[in-house]
C-alpha cells in the first residue's frame, strides 16, 4: 500500500481552511448579536448588526448542509 502524501496534505489543508472559515463566520454572527444587545441597552437600532448575524449563521448552516450532502452522496 502506498500513501499519496500530497493528496493527504491537500485534504488536510482544505479541511483546516474550511474549519477556520466556519469558526470565523460563527464568531462574526455572535459578535453581531452582541452588538445588538449593546445597541438596545443604549437605546439605538441594531438592524444591520442583526441582519449580518443572521447572514453569518445562515452561511454556516449552508456550509454544514453542503458538507453533509457531500458525505451522503459519496456513501
Secondary structure, DSSP 4 states (H G I P E B T S, - for coil): ----HHHHHHHHHHHHHHHHHHHHHHHHHHHHHHHHHHHHHHT---HHHHHHHHHHHHHHHHHHHHHHHHHHHH-
